[in-house]
């Protein structure tokens, strides 16, 4: 169990890499969604000398930290660009939630980090081309807008979200790009990540020392997330074909403006499938003057954190199953719900939350209109001429809501490799099997296989074939 409250400052380990970047808080039913993004892609062609736009500035094990020799050109603040980004990312967040909840079908909790996923996709999109780029831009609401517009918008939004929040909210975030030693992505791609998203740049020896590279990346992410995400990259995620790892790690801790009672009595919670469970509840000793909207279709309360900048929106449908409610939670519906908030004296009771989820994102991203990055048609030619495809997309998120406040951390990852020369089919879940005559079309035998070899103990599993 994680506890909120004052935490002594962590001394920086000199063996851990440094970095800063961006963190996001989004209102989507559960109080706060925060994220980390990891993007791993494969070997790119070309060799790169660091004598040009970058120089070596530090080491962590076999990893080398690089610093740009030239500074980034400061873009003028743009409220319009920020509003465009915020609006587009809110729309993407709702789409992502609809997809995730549809997959869960109300049978499991969903906790995710939609805004940071959108940021990570935007970063990946700056290195995409053709249909791959078009799908990412369409899904994110960026169609028709230049890379410069996107960068300017993200710069403004990041600066706004990371502004001091009354001195009581802890927000830590960092982005970094880890490239394979001796090979460099295109300089415009690197410069764009550095200047628009604040990415730190590193070289790691994925080919000869993948375990050392993985340890360095994981130590970096572990430090940013205050130890909540200690294993961002798995043992099988890096190999000789890995070209770079793009990481966005985030941590958020905030106390409630008005804390709940420290007592957490057990109460009844009706689950989506019907059974009633006994769970610990948070409660207020007295009614609280908060923003709320209590209607026949849904109850929405806005719980402020200290400093007043961040809030938790708790949205509970009334009379409608959660999956059905989320399926209809469009941009207009969300705006209408927020627009209905009014200052109301309200006494709130809700469960204590300790949620953790690791989610394979490929199905969600395909549903959201981005299948090409995962297949033979993937195009990342703005980075390199070497064919690249995304082979894994995963998100790991934690969310703790207690009487004191909220703590969240997370990691989102895109793992890529060299583009496959041919498709691979692995039959690893229930399937159909037919024996068919290709001349007449007659089906001689068929099977629906859900549990291979079940009940086969009495048979010889190695049939003998006889010829005449």
N, C-alpha and C positions, 0 to 999 in steps of 0.2 A: 504494500500500500504506500502510495506517495502522499506526503504531507506538504501543505502550503505554508507559507510564512517566511520570516526572514531566513536567509541562507548566507553563511559566510562566503565572502568572495573566493573564487577558485584561483589559486596561483597558476599562472600559465606554465605549462611544461615546455621547456625549451626544445624538446624533441617533437612537439606537436606543431603542425603548420598553422599559419595565421590566415585570417580572411574575414571579410565583412560583406554583407549583401543586403538582402531584403526579407522581411517577414510580413505575413498577411493574416488578418483576422476577418472572418466572413460570417455574417449572420445567416444561418440555414437550419432552423429548427433546434439542433443542438447548439449550446452556447457559442463555442468558438471552434473554427476549423483552422488549423495552422499546418504548415508543410515544409517539407524538404524536397528538393528535386535532385535526382541523380540521372545523368544521361551517359550511357556508355556506348561508344561506337567504335568501330574497328579501324584497322590499319588504313591509313591514307597514303597515297603515293607522294613521293617527293622527299627531299631532305631539307632541313632547315638550319641555317646558321643563326645562332643567337647574337651574332655581331651586328645585326641590323636593328630592327625595332625593339628587341628585348635583350636584357642582360641578366646574368645570374646574380641573385641577391641572397640566396640562402639554401640550406640543405636539410632534409629530414630523411635519415637513412640513405637510400639510393635515389630518393626523389629530390629534384632540384627546383627551387622557387625562382621564377622569372619576374622581372620588373620591366615595364615599358620604358624605353629610353625617351619617348616623347609623351607629354601629357595629353589628356583628352580635351578636345575643344568644348568649352562650356556652352551648353544650349540655353537659350533664354527660357525662363519659366513660362509654362503654358498651361493656363487653367483649362482651356478648351481641350488640349491633348490629354490632360489628366482625366477630364470628364469622359472623354471617348473611351479611354482604357478602362476606367471604373465601370462604365455602363456595359461594355463588351464583356468584361470578366464576370460581372454579376450574372449576365445572361448565360455565359458558359457554365458558371457554378451551378445554376439551377438545372441546366441540361445534364450536367454530370451527376447531380443528385437524383434526377429522375431515372437515369440509366442505372445507377447503382442500386436504388431501391427496387427497381423492377427486377434486377437480377437476384436480390435478396428475397423478394416476394414476402416481405414481412416476417421471415423466419429467423433473421439474424440482425444484430445491430449494424448500422452503417456509420462509420466515422471516417472522414476524408478531408483532404486539403485542396479544395478546388482552385483557389486563387494562385497558389504557388505552382500547382500543376499547369495552370494556364500560362504562368510566367515561364516555366520550363519549356513548354511547347512553343512559346514565342521565341525563346532562345534557339531551340532546335530549328524552328522555321526559318531563322535567318541564314541557316546553312542548307536549306532545302531548295529544290527547284522543281519545275514542271508540275505534274499532278500531285506530288507529295506536298509541295508548298501550297498549292491551291486548296487542298483538303484541310491543311492546318489553318490557313487563313480563314476559310469558310467556317470552320468549327468555332474559331475564336472570334468571329465577327470582324476580321481584319481585311476582308476583300476590298480591293481598290485603294488601300492605304499603303504608303511606302514604308520601308524599313526604318527610315529616319523618323517618320511620324510615330511609329511604334516605340522606338527608343526614347524619343522625347516624352511621350506619354508615360512610359514606365519610369523614367527618371523622376518626373514630377510626382507620380503616385507614390513611389518608394520614399521620396523625401518627406512627403506629407504623412504617410503612415508611420514612419520612424521618428517623427517629431516628438520631443519630450511630452510625456503624458502625466504631468503632475508629480513626477519623481517617485511614484509608487509602483509603476508598472515596469516589469523587466521584459525587454524585447531584445533578442539577439538573433542575428541572421547573417549568413555568409554564403557567397557563391564562389566556386572555383572551377577551373578547367584543368584537367590533368591529361597531358598528351604523351604519347609514346616517345621515348628518347630517340633522337636522330631523325624523326619525321615530324613535320609541322603542318597543321592545317593552314589554309590560306590566311594571309595577314589581315585582310578586311574582316573575315569572320572573327578572328581573335580580337581585333580592335573593337569590333561591335560589341562583343560580350564584355570586354573590359570597360568600355566607356558608357554603354547603355545600361548594363546590369551589374557593374562593379565586380566582375569575376576576377579572382586571383588566378594566376597562371603558374602551372607546375609541369615538370617533365617527370615521368616515372618509367621504370624499366619493366613494362608488362611482359615482355618476351622472356627475359632471363630470370627476373625476380618478381613474378606476379604476387607472391605472398607478401613481400616487402611493400610493394605498391599498394596492395589491399590494406595492409596494416596502417600505412601512412594516411590513406584516405579515411579509413574508419576512425583513426585517432582524431583527425581533423573534425569529422562530423560529430564524434562523441563529445568533444570539447564544446562545440557550438551549442549542442542540445543538452548541456549540463548532465551528460551521462545517460540520457534517456534513449538515445539511438546509438548503441555501442557497435553494432555490426551492420553497417550500411551496405557493404559489398560482401557477397558470399564467396566461398572458396572456388566455386565453379564459374564465377562471373568474369574473371580476367584470364586471358590466355594470349598466345602469340599473335592472334588476329585482332586483339583489342587495340584501338587507336587512341581514343581519349575517353575520359570520364568527366562529365560535367555535373557538379554537385551544388545543390542549394539546401543548406541546413538551417532550421529555424527552431527557436525556443521562445515560449511566451509564459509569463507568470503575472497574474494580476489579482489583487484583493478586491472583494466586493466593496462597493461604496458603503453599504450597510451589511455587515456580516450576518449570516444566519446564526441561529442558536447552536452552540457547540454540541448539544445533545442531538443525536440522530436516531430517534425511535423507529422501530420497525413498523411498516405500513403495507397495505395491500396494493399491488400493481397488477392490472389486468394485461396480460401479454397479448401479442397479436394473434396467437393461435387459440386464445380463450382462457387457459388456466390462469388462476390468480396466484402470484408469487408474493412472498413476504420479503421486502427489501428495506434497507435503511433510507430514511427520508430526511431532507433538510427542511427546516421550518423557521418562520419568523415569529418572534414573540409578540410583535404588534404589527398592525397593517402598515404598509409602506407606500408612500406617495411616489408612484412610478408611472411610466407610460404603459398603457394597456389597451387592448381591444378585445372585448368579450362579446362574441356574437353567437347566434344559433349554430353557425357552421364551424367555428374555430375560436379558441382562446389563445391570445398572443400577449405576452408580457415582456417588457424590456427591462433587464436588470443591469444597472450601471456598475462599472468597475471604478475603483478609485481614480481620481483625476478627471473623470467624465468623458474621456476620449473614446474608450472602448466600451461596448455593451454586449450582453448576451441576450439574444432573442430566443425565447422558449415558445414554440408554436405547437399547439395540441389540437388536432381535429376533433370535432364533436359530431358523433353520429356517422362518421365515415371511416372505414379502415385506412390506416396510414398509407399503404401502397397506392390505393385509389386517390387519396388526397394529394400525395406527392406527384402522381401522374398528371394532375391538373394544376400543379404549381408552376404556372408560366410567369414570364416577366410581368405581365399586366396584373396577375393575381398577387404576386409578391408586392408590387408597388401599391396595390390597393390595400393590402394588409397593413403595410407600414403607414400608409396615409391615414388609416383609421385609428392610429394610436392617439390616445388622449390621457392627460394626467388623471390618474385614478388612485384612490386609496384602496390598496389591494393587499391581501395576506396570501403569500405564495408558499406552497409546499411542493417539493419535487424530490426525486431520488438523488442520492449520492451516485456519482458516476466515476467509474474507473474503466475506461474503454481502451482497447488496443486492437488494431486490425492490420493485417497484411493482405493487400488486395492485388491480384493480377489484373492489370489495367487493359490488356489487349482487347478483350471483348467489349469493354466500355468504350474505348477509343474507336473501335471499329463501328460500334453502334452510333457513335457521335459523328461518323463520316470520315474517319481517318484510317482506312484499311491499308492504303498503298505503302506506307512506311514499313509495314511488316512483311512485304512480299517482294517478288522478283522485280516489280516495277518501281521500287523505291529509288528516289533521285536526291542525292545530296551533293550534286556536282558543284555548287558554290563553295563547298569545302575542299573537295578533291575530285579527281577524275576516277579514283578507285571506287568501284560499286560498293555501296553500303546499304544495309537494311537493319531495322530494329528487330532484335530477336527476343526481347523480353521487356515488359513494362510492368513496374510494380510500385506500390505505394505502401509505406509503413507509417502509421500515425498513432499517437497516444493522446488521450484526453482525460483529465482528472478534474472533477467538479466537487468541491467539498464546502464545508461551512465557511472556510476562510476566503475562498476564491477559486480561480481556475488556473490550471497549468496544462500546457500542450506543447508537443514537439512532433516532428515527423520527418519523413524522407520519401521522396518520389524518385523512381529510377527508370530510365530507359537504357536497356542493354542492347548493344548492337554488335554485329560482326560483318565480315565480308559477305557480299551478296552471294547467296547460294546459286550454283550453276544449274540446279534442278530442284524441284519441290520435293519435300520429304513428307511422307504420310506415316504417322505412328499410331497404330490402332491400340489405344490405351483406355478406351471407355466403351460402353455398350454399343454394339453394331449389328448389322445384318450380313448374312453370308448366303450366297446363292450358288448353286451349280446349274449352269445354263448352257443350252445348245445354241451356238451362234448361228446355225443354219436355219433352224425352225423357230428359234426363240423360246422353245420349251424349257421350263424350269423343272429340273429333275429333283433337286433337294433345296431346302432353305432352312435357315436358322436365325433366331434372334438371340444374340449372345449377350447376357448381362453379367454372368459370373463364370468365366472360362474354367473348365476342369471340375466344376462342382459335380459331385456325384459320380465322378469317373474312376473312383478308387477300385471298383470291381472290374474295370476294363484295362486291357493292356494299352498304355498311352503311346506305344510305338507300333503302329499297324504294320503288318507285313504285306508288301505289294507283290503279287504273283503275275507273271506274264505267261502267255500261252505260246 
